[in-house]
Amino acid sequence: MDNGATMHLAVSLFAETADPSPEPEFSRLAGLVQKAEAAGLDMVVLADSAPASGGEADKQMPFEATTLLAALATVTSKIGLVAAASTIAHQPYNLARRFASLDIISHGRSGWNATMAQAPREATNFSRPEGFSDTDFRRRTEEYIGIVQGLWRGWDADALLFDKSAGRFHIPEKMHLLDHKGEFFSVRGPLNVARSPQDTPVLVLSGLSEADLDISARTADVILLESGSVEGAKARYDDLRRRVAACGRDPVAVKLLVNVSPTDGGPTVAADRLAEQFQSKSCDGFNIQLPAQRSALDEFADLVVPDLRRRGLFRENYRGTTLRSHLGLSGGGEQ
């Protein structure tokens, strides 16, 4: 783990914003992610949604996010790739298997962005026209996350042998059946995918209400929270640290990133704003919410990031090759 002295930076690209580029959509998005990688950002967060009909949500991302992650993994080598995936649209076993596979494809750079907020009308596409009550959705999501993380940990790091000559696929005692029977799901396990190069894919939680904070303290690797006053953010940060410790985890085992939008008035203003909040010890870094336009990313990557480096707040280079190593999380494979 790192000592918390270095700011973490992620970027969310919102592809619904009109862009004059004539490039094919994937080529344009790939170029943006490659630019973010060249700037040394920790990760890109890929949005996704499956609403019932119409509305702005349909335009969040032109590709299914995990499919896009797999494609982006082939044209990048360092930056973390975090895809949103719904707990309504996917069964937990299939989602766990998909992200475990993506983590191998990306050599340990994948992450799952799970939201604790129920998307309007989403459940109507998945045989649940009445949706869920807020309480049921919260309980169901917590159970779902526990299943996914349990499946990811179903194989010890050295469990798989692939020894054809001796006819031994694995060491039985190093395989752990989940055998989960809960309120909403029944999942036996294990996954038929090897353990992740970075131990497990990174779990990023967003859309949290006050009632979700203890769940995030128990399960999350990264928490995305909305911005607010520096004083309020400091109190929230300290409260989350206490909650993480109360769960028996290292207080710095969870990284808290604040969602921020570009600041009008220029790169120096943006760098000042980020530096002030980070130095107040009210977060571990920021998730920059940008339109998927090259000009917006260029300004942040070419002007704001170098300014933060000059101030000694952001690292010069990637520390390793996995997303966990970028974030200073345990299990990075290079810690």
Summary of the structure (lengths in Angstrom):
residues: 335
radius of gyration: 19.8
end to end distance: 7.0
largest distance: 67.2
contacts: 1111
relative contact order: 0.17
helix: 39%
strand: 18%
